Amino acid sequence: MFLEHPNQVLTQEVILSRVWGYDYDGASNVVVVYLRYLRKKMGADRFITVRGAGYKLVDPHEP
């Protein structure tokens, strides 16, 4: 999802519905948990939290 939409802010609701489906009835913090995994694997500077909006994937080498 992040690779398809680089530098675009994705809300937690959009990520949940597109990745886990509209009928997902699990934990509400699942996006936060998986973002932690992605930050460990790809680097913490790749995923930015946009306060009050969501998350986005950035290239840390671009200005």
PDBQT receptor file of N, H, CA, C and O in Angstrom, charges set to zero:
ATOM      1  N   MET A   1       0.824  -1.186   0.000  1.00  0.00    +0.000 N 
ATOM      2  CA  MET A   1       0.000   0.000   0.000  1.00  0.00    +0.000 C 
ATOM      3  C   MET A   1       0.873   1.256   0.000  1.00  0.00    +0.000 C 
ATOM      4  O   MET A   1       0.628   2.190  -0.764  1.00  0.00    +0.000 OA
ATOM      5  N   PHE A   2       1.885   1.271   0.855  1.00  0.00    +0.000 N 
ATOM      6  H   PHE A   2       2.084   0.512   1.476  1.00  0.00    +0.000 HD
ATOM      7  CA  PHE A   2       2.776   2.425   0.913  1.00  0.00    +0.000 C 
ATOM      8  C   PHE A   2       3.602   2.552  -0.360  1.00  0.00    +0.000 C 
ATOM      9  O   PHE A   2       3.868   3.664  -0.814  1.00  0.00    +0.000 OA
ATOM     10  N   LEU A   3       4.006   1.439  -0.935  1.00  0.00    +0.000 N 
ATOM     11  H   LEU A   3       3.789   0.535  -0.566  1.00  0.00    +0.000 HD
ATOM     12  CA  LEU A   3       4.797   1.490  -2.165  1.00  0.00    +0.000 C 
ATOM     13  C   LEU A   3       3.969   1.974  -3.345  1.00  0.00    +0.000 C 
ATOM     14  O   LEU A   3       4.507   2.600  -4.259  1.00  0.00    +0.000 OA
ATOM     15  N   GLU A   4       2.685   1.699  -3.342  1.00  0.00    +0.000 N 
ATOM     16  H   GLU A   4       2.248   1.191  -2.600  1.00  0.00    +0.000 HD
ATOM     17  CA  GLU A   4       1.803   2.184  -4.407  1.00  0.00    +0.000 C 
ATOM     18  C   GLU A   4       1.517   3.672  -4.282  1.00  0.00    +0.000 C 
ATOM     19  O   GLU A   4       1.169   4.322  -5.267  1.00  0.00    +0.000 OA
ATOM     20  N   HIS A   5       1.661   4.216  -3.077  1.00  0.00    +0.000 N 
ATOM     21  H   HIS A   5       1.944   3.688  -2.276  1.00  0.00    +0.000 HD
ATOM     22  CA  HIS A   5       1.349   5.624  -2.811  1.00  0.00    +0.000 C 
ATOM     23  C   HIS A   5       2.474   6.302  -2.033  1.00  0.00    +0.000 C 
ATOM     24  O   HIS A   5       2.250   6.757  -0.912  1.00  0.00    +0.000 OA
ATOM     25  N   PRO A   6       3.678   6.381  -2.601  1.00  0.00    +0.000 N 
ATOM     26  CA  PRO A   6       4.781   7.020  -1.866  1.00  0.00    +0.000 C 
ATOM     27  C   PRO A   6       4.521   8.518  -1.678  1.00  0.00    +0.000 C 
ATOM     28  O   PRO A   6       3.898   9.162  -2.522  1.00  0.00    +0.000 OA
ATOM     29  N   ASN A   7       5.002   9.048  -0.578  1.00  0.00    +0.000 N 
ATOM     30  H   ASN A   7       5.508   8.525   0.107  1.00  0.00    +0.000 HD
ATOM     31  CA  ASN A   7       4.863  10.470  -0.230  1.00  0.00    +0.000 C 
ATOM     32  C   ASN A   7       3.420  10.926  -0.088  1.00  0.00    +0.000 C 
ATOM     33  O   ASN A   7       3.149  12.127  -0.086  1.00  0.00    +0.000 OA
ATOM     34  N   GLN A   8       2.503   9.997   0.028  1.00  0.00    +0.000 N 
ATOM     35  H   GLN A   8       2.723   9.022   0.026  1.00  0.00    +0.000 HD
ATOM     36  CA  GLN A   8       1.094  10.331   0.213  1.00  0.00    +0.000 C 
ATOM     37  C   GLN A   8       0.675   9.894   1.615  1.00  0.00    +0.000 C 
ATOM     38  O   GLN A   8       0.977   8.777   2.035  1.00  0.00    +0.000 OA
ATOM     39  N   VAL A   9      -0.013  10.766   2.332  1.00  0.00    +0.000 N 
ATOM     40  H   VAL A   9      -0.258  11.673   1.991  1.00  0.00    +0.000 HD
ATOM     41  CA  VAL A   9      -0.461  10.438   3.677  1.00  0.00    +0.000 C 
ATOM     42  C   VAL A   9      -1.634   9.465   3.588  1.00  0.00    +0.000 C 
ATOM     43  O   VAL A   9      -2.630   9.725   2.911  1.00  0.00    +0.000 OA
ATOM     44  N   LEU A  10      -1.494   8.345   4.284  1.00  0.00    +0.000 N 
ATOM     45  H   LEU A  10      -0.685   8.134   4.834  1.00  0.00    +0.000 HD
ATOM     46  CA  LEU A  10      -2.542   7.328   4.326  1.00  0.00    +0.000 C 
ATOM     47  C   LEU A  10      -3.089   7.261   5.740  1.00  0.00    +0.000 C 
ATOM     48  O   LEU A  10      -2.330   7.104   6.697  1.00  0.00    +0.000 OA
ATOM     49  N   THR A  11      -4.395   7.379   5.875  1.00  0.00    +0.000 N 
ATOM     50  H   THR A  11      -5.012   7.506   5.098  1.00  0.00    +0.000 HD
ATOM     51  CA  THR A  11      -4.996   7.313   7.201  1.00  0.00    +0.000 C 
ATOM     52  C   THR A  11      -5.037   5.876   7.683  1.00  0.00    +0.000 C 
ATOM     53  O   THR A  11      -4.948   4.933   6.896  1.00  0.00    +0.000 OA
ATOM     54  N   GLN A  12      -5.171   5.732   8.968  1.00  0.00    +0.000 N 
ATOM     55  H   GLN A  12      -5.243   6.497   9.607  1.00  0.00    +0.000 HD
ATOM     56  CA  GLN A  12      -5.250   4.400   9.562  1.00  0.00    +0.000 C 
ATOM     57  C   GLN A  12      -6.480   3.657   9.037  1.00  0.00    +0.000 C 
ATOM     58  O   GLN A  12      -6.420   2.447   8.820  1.00  0.00    +0.000 OA
ATOM     59  N   GLU A  13      -7.578   4.357   8.835  1.00  0.00    +0.000 N 
ATOM     60  H   GLU A  13      -7.626   5.340   9.012  1.00  0.00    +0.000 HD
ATOM     61  CA  GLU A  13      -8.810   3.734   8.344  1.00  0.00    +0.000 C 
ATOM     62  C   GLU A  13      -8.642   3.216   6.916  1.00  0.00    +0.000 C 
ATOM     63  O   GLU A  13      -9.122   2.132   6.584  1.00  0.00    +0.000 OA
ATOM     64  N   VAL A  14      -7.963   3.989   6.076  1.00  0.00    +0.000 N 
ATOM     65  H   VAL A  14      -7.573   4.870   6.345  1.00  0.00    +0.000 HD
ATOM     66  CA  VAL A  14      -7.725   3.565   4.692  1.00  0.00    +0.000 C 
ATOM     67  C   VAL A  14      -6.838   2.322   4.671  1.00  0.00    +0.000 C 
ATOM     68  O   VAL A  14      -7.111   1.376   3.931  1.00  0.00    +0.000 OA
ATOM     69  N   ILE A  15      -5.792   2.322   5.469  1.00  0.00    +0.000 N 
ATOM     70  H   ILE A  15      -5.570   3.090   6.070  1.00  0.00    +0.000 HD
ATOM     71  CA  ILE A  15      -4.888   1.174   5.520  1.00  0.00    +0.000 C 
ATOM     72  C   ILE A  15      -5.638  -0.062   6.003  1.00  0.00    +0.000 C 
ATOM     73  O   ILE A  15      -5.502  -1.134   5.414  1.00  0.00    +0.000 OA
ATOM     74  N   LEU A  16      -6.427   0.073   7.067  1.00  0.00    +0.000 N 
ATOM     75  H   LEU A  16      -6.537   0.944   7.545  1.00  0.00    +0.000 HD
ATOM     76  CA  LEU A  16      -7.197  -1.056   7.586  1.00  0.00    +0.000 C 
ATOM     77  C   LEU A  16      -8.141  -1.620   6.537  1.00  0.00    +0.000 C 
ATOM     78  O   LEU A  16      -8.188  -2.833   6.335  1.00  0.00    +0.000 OA
ATOM     79  N   SER A  17      -8.887  -0.761   5.872  1.00  0.00    +0.000 N 
ATOM     80  H   SER A  17      -8.849   0.225   6.036  1.00  0.00    +0.000 HD
ATOM     81  CA  SER A  17      -9.885  -1.246   4.919  1.00  0.00    +0.000 C 
ATOM     82  C   SER A  17      -9.252  -1.858   3.679  1.00  0.00    +0.000 C 
ATOM     83  O   SER A  17      -9.776  -2.841   3.154  1.00  0.00    +0.000 OA
ATOM     84  N   ARG A  18      -8.147  -1.311   3.196  1.00  0.00    +0.000 N 
ATOM     85  H   ARG A  18      -7.722  -0.512   3.623  1.00  0.00    +0.000 HD
ATOM     86  CA  ARG A  18      -7.532  -1.837   1.978  1.00  0.00    +0.000 C 
ATOM     87  C   ARG A  18      -6.693  -3.075   2.216  1.00  0.00    +0.000 C 
ATOM     88  O   ARG A  18      -6.651  -3.965   1.368  1.00  0.00    +0.000 OA
ATOM     89  N   VAL A  19      -6.021  -3.147   3.360  1.00  0.00    +0.000 N 
ATOM     90  H   VAL A  19      -6.055  -2.424   4.050  1.00  0.00    +0.000 HD
ATOM     91  CA  VAL A  19      -5.131  -4.276   3.629  1.00  0.00    +0.000 C 
ATOM     92  C   VAL A  19      -5.872  -5.418   4.311  1.00  0.00    +0.000 C 
ATOM     93  O   VAL A  19      -5.732  -6.572   3.906  1.00  0.00    +0.000 OA
ATOM     94  N   TRP A  20      -6.655  -5.116   5.336  1.00  0.00    +0.000 N 
ATOM     95  H   TRP A  20      -6.768  -4.178   5.665  1.00  0.00    +0.000 HD
ATOM     96  CA  TRP A  20      -7.329  -6.158   6.100  1.00  0.00    +0.000 C 
ATOM     97  C   TRP A  20      -8.780  -6.337   5.685  1.00  0.00    +0.000 C 
ATOM     98  O   TRP A  20      -9.398  -7.323   6.086  1.00  0.00    +0.000 OA
ATOM     99  N   GLY A  21      -9.345  -5.445   4.916  1.00  0.00    +0.000 N 
ATOM    100  H   GLY A  21      -8.843  -4.643   4.591  1.00  0.00    +0.000 HD
ATOM    101  CA  GLY A  21     -10.726  -5.578   4.460  1.00  0.00    +0.000 C 
ATOM    102  C   GLY A  21     -11.699  -4.792   5.314  1.00  0.00    +0.000 C 
ATOM    103  O   GLY A  21     -11.425  -4.468   6.469  1.00  0.00    +0.000 OA
ATOM    104  N   TYR A  22     -12.842  -4.492   4.716  1.00  0.00    +0.000 N 
ATOM    105  H   TYR A  22     -13.064  -4.755   3.777  1.00  0.00    +0.000 HD
ATOM    106  CA  TYR A  22     -13.859  -3.687   5.398  1.00  0.00    +0.000 C 
ATOM    107  C   TYR A  22     -14.461  -4.399   6.603  1.00  0.00    +0.000 C 
ATOM    108  O   TYR A  22     -14.896  -3.752   7.555  1.00  0.00    +0.000 OA
ATOM    109  N   ASP A  23     -14.489  -5.697   6.565  1.00  0.00    +0.000 N 
ATOM    110  H   ASP A  23     -14.136  -6.223   5.791  1.00  0.00    +0.000 HD
ATOM    111  CA  ASP A  23     -15.126  -6.446   7.641  1.00  0.00    +0.000 C 
ATOM    112  C   ASP A  23     -14.151  -6.893   8.728  1.00  0.00    +0.000 C 
ATOM    113  O   ASP A  23     -14.479  -7.773   9.525  1.00  0.00    +0.000 OA
ATOM    114  N   TYR A  24     -12.958  -6.299   8.770  1.00  0.00    +0.000 N 
ATOM    115  H   TYR A  24     -12.692  -5.585   8.123  1.00  0.00    +0.000 HD
ATOM    116  CA  TYR A  24     -11.967  -6.646   9.788  1.00  0.00    +0.000 C 
ATOM    117  C   TYR A  24     -12.504  -6.291  11.166  1.00  0.00    +0.000 C 
ATOM    118  O   TYR A  24     -12.971  -5.175  11.393  1.00  0.00    +0.000 OA
ATOM    119  N   ASP A  25     -12.434  -7.241  12.074  1.00  0.00    +0.000 N 
ATOM    120  H   ASP A  25     -12.054  -8.147  11.890  1.00  0.00    +0.000 HD
ATOM    121  CA  ASP A  25     -13.002  -7.039  13.401  1.00  0.00    +0.000 C 
ATOM    122  C   ASP A  25     -11.970  -7.317  14.497  1.00  0.00    +0.000 C 
ATOM    123  O   ASP A  25     -12.327  -7.685  15.616  1.00  0.00    +0.000 OA
ATOM    124  N   GLY A  26     -10.694  -7.138  14.165  1.00  0.00    +0.000 N 
ATOM    125  H   GLY A  26     -10.404  -6.839  13.256  1.00  0.00    +0.000 HD
ATOM    126  CA  GLY A  26      -9.628  -7.415  15.128  1.00  0.00    +0.000 C 
ATOM    127  C   GLY A  26      -9.237  -6.180  15.913  1.00  0.00    +0.000 C 
ATOM    128  O   GLY A  26     -10.019  -5.243  16.073  1.00  0.00    +0.000 OA
ATOM    129  N   ALA A  27      -8.011  -6.204  16.394  1.00  0.00    +0.000 N 
ATOM    130  H   ALA A  27      -7.376  -6.965  16.264  1.00  0.00    +0.000 HD
ATOM    131  CA  ALA A  27      -7.492  -5.110  17.224  1.00  0.00    +0.000 C 
ATOM    132  C   ALA A  27      -7.383  -3.820  16.421  1.00  0.00    +0.000 C 
ATOM    133  O   ALA A  27      -7.032  -3.840  15.241  1.00  0.00    +0.000 OA
ATOM    134  N   SER A  28      -7.682  -2.714  17.063  1.00  0.00    +0.000 N 
ATOM    135  H   SER A  28      -7.966  -2.697  18.022  1.00  0.00    +0.000 HD
ATOM    136  CA  SER A  28      -7.640  -1.421  16.378  1.00  0.00    +0.000 C 
ATOM    137  C   SER A  28      -6.221  -0.899  16.213  1.00  0.00    +0.000 C 
ATOM    138  O   SER A  28      -5.987   0.005  15.410  1.00  0.00    +0.000 OA
ATOM    139  N   ASN A  29      -5.260  -1.456  16.966  1.00  0.00    +0.000 N 
ATOM    140  H   ASN A  29      -5.449  -2.190  17.618  1.00  0.00    +0.000 HD
ATOM    141  CA  ASN A  29      -3.887  -0.970  16.878  1.00  0.00    +0.000 C 
ATOM    142  C   ASN A  29      -3.038  -1.792  15.913  1.00  0.00    +0.000 C 
ATOM    143  O   ASN A  29      -1.812  -1.686  15.936  1.00  0.00    +0.000 OA
ATOM    144  N   VAL A  30      -3.650  -2.592  15.086  1.00  0.00    +0.000 N 
ATOM    145  H   VAL A  30      -4.646  -2.679  15.068  1.00  0.00    +0.000 HD
ATOM    146  CA  VAL A  30      -2.913  -3.479  14.185  1.00  0.00    +0.000 C 
ATOM    147  C   VAL A  30      -2.035  -2.680  13.212  1.00  0.00    +0.000 C 
ATOM    148  O   VAL A  30      -0.942  -3.131  12.870  1.00  0.00    +0.000 OA
ATOM    149  N   VAL A  31      -2.485  -1.525  12.768  1.00  0.00    +0.000 N 
ATOM    150  H   VAL A  31      -3.374  -1.159  13.046  1.00  0.00    +0.000 HD
ATOM    151  CA  VAL A  31      -1.694  -0.704  11.848  1.00  0.00    +0.000 C 
ATOM    152  C   VAL A  31      -0.429  -0.209  12.546  1.00  0.00    +0.000 C 
ATOM    153  O   VAL A  31       0.652  -0.231  11.957  1.00  0.00    +0.000 OA
ATOM    154  N   VAL A  32      -0.556   0.230  13.777  1.00  0.00    +0.000 N 
ATOM    155  H   VAL A  32      -1.434   0.248  14.255  1.00  0.00    +0.000 HD
ATOM    156  CA  VAL A  32       0.591   0.714  14.548  1.00  0.00    +0.000 C 
ATOM    157  C   VAL A  32       1.605  -0.412  14.753  1.00  0.00    +0.000 C 
ATOM    158  O   VAL A  32       2.811  -0.193  14.642  1.00  0.00    +0.000 OA
ATOM    159  N   VAL A  33       1.121  -1.598  15.048  1.00  0.00    +0.000 N 
ATOM    160  H   VAL A  33       0.141  -1.776  15.139  1.00  0.00    +0.000 HD
ATOM    161  CA  VAL A  33       1.998  -2.747  15.271  1.00  0.00    +0.000 C 
ATOM    162  C   VAL A  33       2.773  -3.079  13.995  1.00  0.00    +0.000 C 
ATOM    163  O   VAL A  33       3.986  -3.280  14.046  1.00  0.00    +0.000 OA
ATOM    164  N   TYR A  34       2.091  -3.139  12.859  1.00  0.00    +0.000 N 
ATOM    165  H   TYR A  34       1.105  -2.976  12.817  1.00  0.00    +0.000 HD
ATOM    166  CA  TYR A  34       2.772  -3.479  11.615  1.00  0.00    +0.000 C 
ATOM    167  C   TYR A  34       3.682  -2.361  11.126  1.00  0.00    +0.000 C 
ATOM    168  O   TYR A  34       4.686  -2.631  10.467  1.00  0.00    +0.000 OA
ATOM    169  N   LEU A  35       3.352  -1.126  11.431  1.00  0.00    +0.000 N 
ATOM    170  H   LEU A  35       2.536  -0.907  11.966  1.00  0.00    +0.000 HD
ATOM    171  CA  LEU A  35       4.267  -0.024  11.100  1.00  0.00    +0.000 C 
ATOM    172  C   LEU A  35       5.557  -0.141  11.895  1.00  0.00    +0.000 C 
ATOM    173  O   LEU A  35       6.629   0.185  11.385  1.00  0.00    +0.000 OA
ATOM    174  N   ARG A  36       5.468  -0.595  13.121  1.00  0.00    +0.000 N 
ATOM    175  H   ARG A  36       4.597  -0.860  13.535  1.00  0.00    +0.000 HD
ATOM    176  CA  ARG A  36       6.669  -0.822  13.918  1.00  0.00    +0.000 C 
ATOM    177  C   ARG A  36       7.552  -1.888  13.259  1.00  0.00    +0.000 C 
ATOM    178  O   ARG A  36       8.772  -1.731  13.202  1.00  0.00    +0.000 OA
ATOM    179  N   TYR A  37       6.944  -2.969  12.762  1.00  0.00    +0.000 N 
ATOM    180  H   TYR A  37       5.954  -3.097  12.807  1.00  0.00    +0.000 HD
ATOM    181  CA  TYR A  37       7.698  -4.003  12.053  1.00  0.00    +0.000 C 
ATOM    182  C   TYR A  37       8.363  -3.440  10.806  1.00  0.00    +0.000 C 
ATOM    183  O   TYR A  37       9.534  -3.716  10.546  1.00  0.00    +0.000 OA
ATOM    184  N   LEU A  38       7.619  -2.649  10.033  1.00  0.00    +0.000 N 
ATOM    185  H   LEU A  38       6.667  -2.425  10.244  1.00  0.00    +0.000 HD
ATOM    186  CA  LEU A  38       8.176  -2.063   8.815  1.00  0.00    +0.000 C 
ATOM    187  C   LEU A  38       9.315  -1.106   9.130  1.00  0.00    +0.000 C 
ATOM    188  O   LEU A  38      10.314  -1.079   8.412  1.00  0.00    +0.000 OA
ATOM    189  N   ARG A  39       9.181  -0.331  10.181  1.00  0.00    +0.000 N 
ATOM    190  H   ARG A  39       8.369  -0.353  10.765  1.00  0.00    +0.000 HD
ATOM    191  CA  ARG A  39      10.249   0.593  10.565  1.00  0.00    +0.000 C 
ATOM    192  C   ARG A  39      11.511  -0.160  10.959  1.00  0.00    +0.000 C 
ATOM    193  O   ARG A  39      12.615   0.298  10.668  1.00  0.00    +0.000 OA
ATOM    194  N   LYS A  40      11.368  -1.307  11.616  1.00  0.00    +0.000 N 
ATOM    195  H   LYS A  40      10.471  -1.680  11.852  1.00  0.00    +0.000 HD
ATOM    196  CA  LYS A  40      12.529  -2.121  11.975  1.00  0.00    +0.000 C 
ATOM    197  C   LYS A  40      13.205  -2.687  10.731  1.00  0.00    +0.000 C 
ATOM    198  O   LYS A  40      14.433  -2.705  10.647  1.00  0.00    +0.000 OA
ATOM    199  N   LYS A  41      12.423  -3.144   9.777  1.00  0.00    +0.000 N 
ATOM    200  H   LYS A  41      11.425  -3.129   9.846  1.00  0.00    +0.000 HD
ATOM    201  CA  LYS A  41      12.971  -3.784   8.586  1.00  0.00    +0.000 C 
ATOM    202  C   LYS A  41      13.513  -2.796   7.561  1.00  0.00    +0.000 C 
ATOM    203  O   LYS A  41      14.551  -3.041   6.947  1.00  0.00    +0.000 OA
ATOM    204  N   MET A  42      12.815  -1.684   7.376  1.00  0.00    +0.000 N 
ATOM    205  H   MET A  42      11.971  -1.485   7.874  1.00  0.00    +0.000 HD
ATOM    206  CA  MET A  42      13.183  -0.750   6.313  1.00  0.00    +0.000 C 
ATOM    207  C   MET A  42      13.867   0.515   6.822  1.00  0.00    +0.000 C 
ATOM    208  O   MET A  42      14.456   1.259   6.038  1.00  0.00    +0.000 OA
ATOM    209  N   GLY A  43      13.795   0.760   8.110  1.00  0.00    +0.000 N 
ATOM    210  H   GLY A  43      13.317   0.155   8.747  1.00  0.00    +0.000 HD
ATOM    211  CA  GLY A  43      14.383   1.965   8.682  1.00  0.00    +0.000 C 
ATOM    212  C   GLY A  43      13.318   2.910   9.197  1.00  0.00    +0.000 C 
ATOM    213  O   GLY A  43      12.307   3.154   8.538  1.00  0.00    +0.000 OA
ATOM    214  N   ALA A  44      13.557   3.431  10.372  1.00  0.00    +0.000 N 
ATOM    215  H   ALA A  44      14.378   3.233  10.908  1.00  0.00    +0.000 HD
ATOM    216  CA  ALA A  44      12.580   4.307  11.015  1.00  0.00    +0.000 C 
ATOM    217  C   ALA A  44      12.380   5.612  10.255  1.00  0.00    +0.000 C 
ATOM    218  O   ALA A  44      11.319   6.231  10.342  1.00  0.00    +0.000 OA
ATOM    219  N   ASP A  45      13.400   6.026   9.512  1.00  0.00    +0.000 N 
ATOM    220  H   ASP A  45      14.261   5.523   9.442  1.00  0.00    +0.000 HD
ATOM    221  CA  ASP A  45      13.293   7.296   8.786  1.00  0.00    +0.000 C 
ATOM    222  C   ASP A  45      12.484   7.174   7.503  1.00  0.00    +0.000 C 
ATOM    223  O   ASP A  45      12.255   8.183   6.835  1.00  0.00    +0.000 OA
ATOM    224  N   ARG A  46      12.049   5.986   7.138  1.00  0.00    +0.000 N 
ATOM    225  H   ARG A  46      12.235   5.167   7.681  1.00  0.00    +0.000 HD
ATOM    226  CA  ARG A  46      11.268   5.775   5.909  1.00  0.00    +0.000 C 
ATOM    227  C   ARG A  46       9.781   6.038   6.105  1.00  0.00    +0.000 C 
ATOM    228  O   ARG A  46       9.090   6.420   5.160  1.00  0.00    +0.000 OA
ATOM    229  N   PHE A  47       9.283   5.837   7.319  1.00  0.00    +0.000 N 
ATOM    230  H   PHE A  47       9.844   5.527   8.086  1.00  0.00    +0.000 HD
ATOM    231  CA  PHE A  47       7.859   5.992   7.596  1.00  0.00    +0.000 C 
ATOM    232  C   PHE A  47       7.660   7.151   8.551  1.00  0.00    +0.000 C 
ATOM    233  O   PHE A  47       8.142   7.129   9.683  1.00  0.00    +0.000 OA
ATOM    234  N   ILE A  48       6.954   8.149   8.090  1.00  0.00    +0.000 N 
ATOM    235  H   ILE A  48       6.563   8.167   7.170  1.00  0.00    +0.000 HD
ATOM    236  CA  ILE A  48       6.713   9.369   8.858  1.00  0.00    +0.000 C 
ATOM    237  C   ILE A  48       5.288   9.346   9.398  1.00  0.00    +0.000 C 
ATOM    238  O   ILE A  48       4.342   9.016   8.682  1.00  0.00    +0.000 OA
ATOM    239  N   THR A  49       5.152   9.698  10.664  1.00  0.00    +0.000 N 
ATOM    240  H   THR A  49       5.920   9.966  11.246  1.00  0.00    +0.000 HD
ATOM    241  CA  THR A  49       3.826   9.868  11.254  1.00  0.00    +0.000 C 
ATOM    242  C   THR A  49       3.419  11.317  11.075  1.00  0.00    +0.000 C 
ATOM    243  O   THR A  49       4.120  12.225  11.522  1.00  0.00    +0.000 OA
ATOM    244  N   VAL A  50       2.296  11.533  10.428  1.00  0.00    +0.000 N 
ATOM    245  H   VAL A  50       1.727  10.795  10.065  1.00  0.00    +0.000 HD
ATOM    246  CA  VAL A  50       1.753  12.878  10.240  1.00  0.00    +0.000 C 
ATOM    247  C   VAL A  50       0.656  13.032  11.292  1.00  0.00    +0.000 C 
ATOM    248  O   VAL A  50      -0.430  12.463  11.172  1.00  0.00    +0.000 OA
ATOM    249  N   ARG A  51       0.963  13.800  12.303  1.00  0.00    +0.000 N 
ATOM    250  H   ARG A  51       1.845  14.261  12.400  1.00  0.00    +0.000 HD
ATOM    251  CA  ARG A  51       0.076  13.925  13.466  1.00  0.00    +0.000 C 
ATOM    252  C   ARG A  51      -1.335  14.334  13.051  1.00  0.00    +0.000 C 
ATOM    253  O   ARG A  51      -1.529  15.324  12.346  1.00  0.00    +0.000 OA
ATOM    254  N   GLY A  52      -2.306  13.559  13.501  1.00  0.00    +0.000 N 
ATOM    255  H   GLY A  52      -2.148  12.755  14.074  1.00  0.00    +0.000 HD
ATOM    256  CA  GLY A  52      -3.706  13.847  13.220  1.00  0.00    +0.000 C 
ATOM    257  C   GLY A  52      -4.159  13.451  11.833  1.00  0.00    +0.000 C 
ATOM    258  O   GLY A  52      -5.333  13.617  11.505  1.00  0.00    +0.000 OA
ATOM    259  N   ALA A  53      -3.250  12.925  10.995  1.00  0.00    +0.000 N 
ATOM    260  H   ALA A  53      -2.296  12.790  11.262  1.00  0.00    +0.000 HD
ATOM    261  CA  ALA A  53      -3.628  12.590   9.624  1.00  0.00    +0.000 C 
ATOM    262  C   ALA A  53      -3.370  11.121   9.292  1.00  0.00    +0.000 C 
ATOM    263  O   ALA A  53      -4.266  10.441   8.791  1.00  0.00    +0.000 OA
ATOM    264  N   GLY A  54      -2.178  10.625   9.557  1.00  0.00    +0.000 N 
ATOM    265  H   GLY A  54      -1.450  11.177   9.963  1.00  0.00    +0.000 HD
ATOM    266  CA  GLY A  54      -1.861   9.246   9.212  1.00  0.00    +0.000 C 
ATOM    267  C   GLY A  54      -0.369   9.033   9.075  1.00  0.00    +0.000 C 
ATOM    268  O   GLY A  54       0.425   9.580   9.839  1.00  0.00    +0.000 OA
ATOM    269  N   TYR A  55       0.003   8.224   8.083  1.00  0.00    +0.000 N 
ATOM    270  H   TYR A  55      -0.643   7.780   7.462  1.00  0.00    +0.000 HD
ATOM    271  CA  TYR A  55       1.396   7.836   7.888  1.00  0.00    +0.000 C 
ATOM    272  C   TYR A  55       1.751   7.958   6.422  1.00  0.00    +0.000 C 
ATOM    273  O   TYR A  55       0.885   7.871   5.551  1.00  0.00    +0.000 OA
ATOM    274  N   LYS A  56       3.054   8.163   6.151  1.00  0.00    +0.000 N 
ATOM    275  H   LYS A  56       3.758   8.233   6.859  1.00  0.00    +0.000 HD
ATOM    276  CA  LYS A  56       3.487   8.173   4.760  1.00  0.00    +0.000 C 
ATOM    277  C   LYS A  56       4.886   7.609   4.641  1.00  0.00    +0.000 C 
ATOM    278  O   LYS A  56       5.694   7.678   5.567  1.00  0.00    +0.000 OA
ATOM    279  N   LEU A  57       5.148   7.046   3.468  1.00  0.00    +0.000 N 
ATOM    280  H   LEU A  57       4.491   6.990   2.715  1.00  0.00    +0.000 HD
ATOM    281  CA  LEU A  57       6.442   6.494   3.126  1.00  0.00    +0.000 C 
ATOM    282  C   LEU A  57       7.229   7.571   2.397  1.00  0.00    +0.000 C 
ATOM    283  O   LEU A  57       6.734   8.155   1.433  1.00  0.00    +0.000 OA
ATOM    284  N   VAL A  58       8.445   7.840   2.847  1.00  0.00    +0.000 N 
ATOM    285  H   VAL A  58       8.847   7.366   3.630  1.00  0.00    +0.000 HD
ATOM    286  CA  VAL A  58       9.278   8.864   2.215  1.00  0.00    +0.000 C 
ATOM    287  C   VAL A  58      10.631   8.271   1.872  1.00  0.00    +0.000 C 
ATOM    288  O   VAL A  58      11.028   7.239   2.413  1.00  0.00    +0.000 OA
ATOM    289  N   ASP A  59      11.334   8.935   0.968  1.00  0.00    +0.000 N 
ATOM    290  H   ASP A  59      11.011   9.774   0.528  1.00  0.00    +0.000 HD
ATOM    291  CA  ASP A  59      12.710   8.572   0.634  1.00  0.00    +0.000 C 
ATOM    292  C   ASP A  59      13.607   9.435   1.508  1.00  0.00    +0.000 C 
ATOM    293  O   ASP A  59      13.635  10.654   1.335  1.00  0.00    +0.000 OA
ATOM    294  N   PRO A  60      14.339   8.839   2.443  1.00  0.00    +0.000 N 
ATOM    295  CA  PRO A  60      15.138   9.642   3.369  1.00  0.00    +0.000 C 
ATOM    296  C   PRO A  60      16.289  10.388   2.681  1.00  0.00    +0.000 C 
ATOM    297  O   PRO A  60      16.901  11.270   3.282  1.00  0.00    +0.000 OA
ATOM    298  N   HIS A  61      16.581  10.039   1.439  1.00  0.00    +0.000 N 
ATOM    299  H   HIS A  61      16.084   9.322   0.951  1.00  0.00    +0.000 HD
ATOM    300  CA  HIS A  61      17.699  10.681   0.720  1.00  0.00    +0.000 C 
ATOM    301  C   HIS A  61      17.245  11.860  -0.119  1.00  0.00    +0.000 C 
ATOM    302  O   HIS A  61      18.074  12.583  -0.673  1.00  0.00    +0.000 OA
ATOM    303  N   GLU A  62      15.930  12.065  -0.221  1.00  0.00    +0.000 N 
ATOM    304  H   GLU A  62      15.256  11.477   0.228  1.00  0.00    +0.000 HD
ATOM    305  CA  GLU A  62      15.415  13.232  -0.955  1.00  0.00    +0.000 C 
ATOM    306  C   GLU A  62      15.293  14.406   0.011  1.00  0.00    +0.000 C 
ATOM    307  O   GLU A  62      14.949  14.228   1.179  1.00  0.00    +0.000 OA
ATOM    308  N   PRO A  63      15.576  15.597  -0.485  1.00  0.00    +0.000 N 
ATOM    309  CA  PRO A  63      15.499  16.796   0.382  1.00  0.00    +0.000 C 
ATOM    310  C   PRO A  63      14.068  17.172   0.711  1.00  0.00    +0.000 C 
ATOM    311  O   PRO A  63      13.834  18.148   1.424  1.00  0.00    +0.000 OA
TER     312      PRO A  63
